[in-house]
Amino acid sequence: MANEEVLIVRVHPEILEGQRLPPESLRDGGIWEQRYRSIIDMESHLHRNGTRILKFFLHLRVVNAL
């Protein structure tokens, strides 16, 4: 879920506006570092506990997506 939240918000920044975040977190871009760090920490925890994480990148051209 965390990955999804970061990726969707990066593509659709208007979603971020509805999250009522402190303005200073949006100004310096630190929010992205914090969110990515949270993802890395969660994945590390899962890996330490025996879960294997596989990541895939799916790239679709607009022609293929229609």
Secondary structure as UniProt FT lines:
FT   HELIX           2..11
FT   HELIX           14..17
FT   TURN            18..19
FT   HELIX           23..27
FT   HELIX           30..48
FT   TURN            49..50
FT   HELIX           62..65
//
